[in-house]
């Protein structure tokens, strides 16, 4: 390199000596032009780059990186590459982030085009990277293993309450106040029997027809979202007033509408008119209080808040919408009278008798009920077959109707599940539930909430009254024995409608590690198999690949995907190698697979080389996986700080010495050069002096010479220059200008190859 430095100095002397010429303007033009011409003439004396390669006993090839878009155009970049280099390096041109579309389909067409062009030109093509944690369409891959969320299916239906068809004409229904409610023929003849409320002579004055509603088994008032009625006012009798009213067990609710709005005028049927039961903001509607949600039967009244109402009602129904809820009911209706149930000791006191017998409801409100007669610390026991596909862990609680005669105090209320006694809380006796010894039914009066084991006790807290923790040992049971009662010396009561409530929860199904491994193995097969096959094609020209790229890179961003996390930190590399080699097995092509990593002058190069070598050794321990060589992406820096620069050179020497002893093929790719000021800042191309360029070119020669000196000849796979052309605002020095004129770096590469 001393020659070119001396030539630069000589050009400077020539410029100075011509200052004495008489035609200053003319001479100055001639001064500037000859310097560029002289440099161009000097560089033109060199032959094509690849002509300087000593190929004795070595597979060495000189390559250059070029964007695939320029390569396929076959313009000056293509021709310069073809005449000066053995191979084209497309590393970085293809990766999943650019080749994979949102539907999970890879585009290998561009790769096939590049392969065909390289094959026709007689050039070797390096395929690039096959497996890397970087440059991945991570969002797509992560979506493949998203948990499956199965929402709870909403059960919908309608419960028909009253349509009066089975009532005889003249049947009366009770009113809350004056006037009457009598079954008549529909005055319009549109339907059959309807209920006529009020008369011409005695109109309903703030009085409403009353219906006793008994919901079907397993349904509670809280399940219902709409009340449906057919309503027709006679003329304008009560059509205005203060609006419609609904009463539940005597509690008054305003749906926020009047008869005129609801029916659209008098003497008109409003068929299937709806009143919302869970929405007060949408008229007509109101919200049924949660305190009434557990009612399974109740008194319902409907009408117009008017001093002179007269109207017809028909087809009263309610719509339910239950989000994955259901019940298991024990109500004794299928039992014969005098059927007995076993009685078990509560264990909370000395047991001494008592019977459990099916009888008629003494109040006639329901059918068969179970009578507990003088139970002494004993409970009736039931075998409960839970809903198909449900276990005890799916159940949220139970409720029971009770009509208490004796036993409101005692030791308290208990349940027994599969023989295990569980208290419903300290001092939680029948009286605490609101019962008195008054022989009155309290529907749903006994209620128990189920929670999972440890909900409270694991926190060192007492389980709240009326609540029990279901033992983990029982949560998966589909059938249980269940006993409940008041542990008293004289528990006498009627019980009915033991309703066990289950609630399905949305299923959040995570994929297992094995499933994830299978998914990503297939994705790896799609990408690696597709790329390798596209590279082999009919030409069988692309044999060299970076099978694992930048395994030492710990960058984490939106394009990072860690294959080792799912396929195993060792197995992911073995899997990648196997896929690549299996893809071309039938084509009788021997691939040359490299492990590639980027090395920079600020890195501890030798330590990184040790890490890389250790990884490869681990992958090859199975004696099946074979890595052919190391590909070093080398980003070199020439430092104008003399001490730093000597350190840079030492690192290069030590790196190649370390790699040369591995016994594997060694390739240097993406070889680039930048110049650094003493303050650590890089110098842009358009700010470089000729001395800077000459020094950088000399360092490039040094790197290439050390590679040829320290890597055994038969392991020298080649060197690939990062780019052929430089840009004035960039930082990388290249052998050609943007106009494809040679510059000083060209000579540096020539000297490196000699």
SULBELBEL-V224992 format. One record per backbone hydrogen bond with DSSP energy under -1.0 kcal/mol. CO is the residue of the C=O (numbers start at 1). NH is the residue of the N-H. Records with the same first field share a line. If there is no record, write none. Layout:
CO = NH ; NH
This chain:
1 = 5
2 = 6
3 = 7
4 = 8
5 = 9
6 = 10
7 = 11
8 = 12
9 = 13
10 = 14
11 = 15
12 = 16
13 = 17
14 = 18
16 = 19
18 = 21
22 = 24
23 = 27
24 = 28
25 = 29
26 = 30
27 = 31
28 = 32
29 = 33
30 = 34
31 = 35
32 = 36
33 = 37
34 = 38
35 = 39
36 = 40
37 = 41
38 = 42
39 = 43
40 = 44
43 = 46
48 = 51
49 = 52
50 = 53
55 = 58
61 = 719
62 = 86 ; 87
63 = 721
64 = 89
67 = 71
68 = 72
75 = 79
76 = 80
77 = 81
78 = 82
79 = 83
80 = 84
81 = 85
86 = 124
87 = 64
88 = 126
89 = 66
90 = 93
95 = 98 ; 99
96 = 100
99 = 107
101 = 104
105 = 101
108 = 112
109 = 113
110 = 114
111 = 115
112 = 116
113 = 117
114 = 118
115 = 119
116 = 120
117 = 121
118 = 123
124 = 88
126 = 90
128 = 546
131 = 549
133 = 561
135 = 97
136 = 138
137 = 141
138 = 142
139 = 143
140 = 144
143 = 146
148 = 509
150 = 507
153 = 324
155 = 322
157 = 320
159 = 318
162 = 316
168 = 171
171 = 183
174 = 210
180 = 198
181 = 173
182 = 196
183 = 170
184 = 194
186 = 189
192 = 186
194 = 184
195 = 313
196 = 182
197 = 311
202 = 199
204 = 309
208 = 176
209 = 302
211 = 300
213 = 298
216 = 219
220 = 223
221 = 224
223 = 321
225 = 277
226 = 319
227 = 275
228 = 317
229 = 273
230 = 314
231 = 270
232 = 312
233 = 267
234 = 237
236 = 238
237 = 310
239 = 260
240 = 243
243 = 305
245 = 303
246 = 253
247 = 301
248 = 251
251 = 248
253 = 246
255 = 285
257 = 244
258 = 262
259 = 263
260 = 264
270 = 231
273 = 229
275 = 227
276 = 286
277 = 288
284 = 276
286 = 279
289 = 292
290 = 293
292 = 295
293 = 222
295 = 221
296 = 215
298 = 213
299 = 249
300 = 211
301 = 247
303 = 245
304 = 306
305 = 242
306 = 206
309 = 204
310 = 234
311 = 197
312 = 232
313 = 195
314 = 230
316 = 161 ; 162
317 = 228
318 = 159
319 = 225 ; 226
320 = 157
322 = 155 ; 324
324 = 504
326 = 502
328 = 500
330 = 498
336 = 339
339 = 358
342 = 381
344 = 379
353 = 376
355 = 373
356 = 341
357 = 371
358 = 338
359 = 369
361 = 364
367 = 361
369 = 359
370 = 495
371 = 357
372 = 493
373 = 355
375 = 491
376 = 352
377 = 346
379 = 344
382 = 482
384 = 480
387 = 390
391 = 394
392 = 395
394 = 503
396 = 450
397 = 501
398 = 448
399 = 499
400 = 446
401 = 496
402 = 442
403 = 494
404 = 439
406 = 492
408 = 431
412 = 487
413 = 424
414 = 485
415 = 422
416 = 483
417 = 420
420 = 417
422 = 415
424 = 466
425 = 428
427 = 429
428 = 413
429 = 433
430 = 435
431 = 434
436 = 438
442 = 402 ; 445
446 = 400
448 = 398
449 = 468
451 = 470
452 = 455
456 = 459 ; 461
457 = 460
464 = 467
466 = 449
468 = 451
470 = 453
471 = 474
474 = 477
475 = 393
477 = 392
478 = 386
480 = 384
481 = 418
482 = 382
483 = 416
485 = 414
486 = 488
487 = 411
488 = 377
491 = 375
492 = 405 ; 406
493 = 372
494 = 403
495 = 370
496 = 401
498 = 330
499 = 399
500 = 328
501 = 396 ; 397
502 = 326
507 = 150
509 = 148
512 = 516
513 = 517
514 = 518
515 = 519
516 = 520
517 = 521
518 = 522
519 = 523
520 = 524
521 = 525
522 = 526
523 = 527
524 = 528
525 = 529
526 = 530
527 = 531
528 = 532
529 = 533
530 = 534
531 = 535
532 = 536
533 = 537
535 = 542
536 = 540
543 = 592
544 = 127
545 = 547 ; 594
546 = 130
548 = 596
550 = 553
557 = 560
559 = 136
561 = 563
563 = 566 ; 567
564 = 568
568 = 572
570 = 574
571 = 575
572 = 576
573 = 577
574 = 578
575 = 579
576 = 580
577 = 581
578 = 582
579 = 583
584 = 589
585 = 588
592 = 545
593 = 628 ; 629
594 = 547 ; 548
595 = 631
596 = 550
597 = 633
599 = 635
600 = 603
603 = 605
604 = 608
605 = 609
606 = 610
607 = 611
608 = 612
609 = 613
610 = 614
611 = 615
612 = 616
613 = 617
614 = 618
615 = 619
616 = 620
620 = 623
628 = 665
629 = 595
630 = 667
631 = 597
632 = 669
633 = 599
634 = 672
635 = 601
636 = 674
638 = 676
641 = 645
642 = 646
643 = 647
644 = 648
645 = 649
646 = 650
647 = 651
648 = 652
649 = 653
650 = 654
651 = 655
652 = 656
653 = 657
654 = 658
655 = 659
656 = 660
659 = 662
665 = 630
666 = 717
667 = 632
668 = 720
669 = 634
671 = 722
672 = 636
673 = 733
674 = 638
675 = 683
676 = 640
677 = 680
681 = 677
684 = 687
685 = 688
689 = 693
690 = 694
691 = 695
692 = 696
693 = 697
694 = 698
695 = 699
696 = 700
697 = 701
698 = 702
699 = 703
700 = 704
701 = 705
702 = 706
703 = 707
704 = 708
705 = 709
706 = 710
707 = 711
712 = 715
713 = 716
715 = 666 ; 717
718 = 668
719 = 63
720 = 671
721 = 65
724 = 736
727 = 730
728 = 686
730 = 685
735 = 743
736 = 726
737 = 740
741 = 737
743 = 746
744 = 748
745 = 749
746 = 750
747 = 751
748 = 752
749 = 753
750 = 754
